[in-house]
């Protein structure tokens, strides 16, 4: 990859040119990849906590598809839905 200049244009106004070299671009990719890895790990931990909480309380989850007019219930929610 070679260095390339790209214009910065906001509301049709040319403000500046920015030159991103290969090293800088690779650094940006590494930073974004690390950010994504951290976000994925946080999501995994939150899902784990949610699963533990739902399992301990017996609370279920349901979703409603407004376009297809369908509801999807997990097992605990389905067991508790007989009166709904």
N, C-alpha and C positions, 0 to 999 in steps of 0.2 A: 504494500500500500504506500502511496506517496502522499506528501502533504497536499492539501487542497484548500482553497479559499472559498468560503460560502458567504453569500450576502445575508445580512440581518435586515429584514424588511418588516416594519410594523405600520399598519394602516397605510400601506402603499408608499411609505417613506423609507428610503434606503438609509439606514443608520450607520452601518459599518460592515466590514468584511471580517470574517473570523477564519483563522487558519488552524485546522486541527491536524496535527501530525500523527503518525502511526503510534508512537509511544503514548501520546496523550489519549488517543482513541482506545488503545488497549487498557489503559488505566481506568478510563470511564467504564468500559465493559466489565472489568474486574470489580469495580466498586458497585455497579448495578447488580452484578451476579451475587455479590456478598449480601447486599441489601435484600435481594429476593430470597436467598437462603435463610436469612434471619427471619423474614416475614413468614416463610413456610414453616419454620420451626415454631414460631409463636402460634401460628394457626394450629399446628399439630398438638401443641400443649393445651391450647384452649379446647380443642375437640376432645382431648383425653379427659380434661376436667369436666366437660359437659357430659360425656358418657358416664363417668363415675357418679356425677350428681343425679343424672336420670336413673341410673341403675339403683342407687341407694334410696331414692324417693319413690320409685315406681311410676314416675310421671312420664307420659308419652308425648310424642310430637306428631302433628299432622300438618299437611300442606294442602292448599286449595289452588288448583289450576283454574283461573277464572276464564281462560279462553276455551279450554276443553270441558269445563264444568265437571271436573273430577276431583275427588279428595283422596289423598294417600295418607294412611295412618300407620305408625309403627305399632308393634305388638302391644305395648302397655296402653297406648292411646286407644287402640281398637278394642281392647278388653273393657276399658272404661266407657266406651261410647255407646253401649247397648241402650242406655237411657236417653241418648241425645237424638 
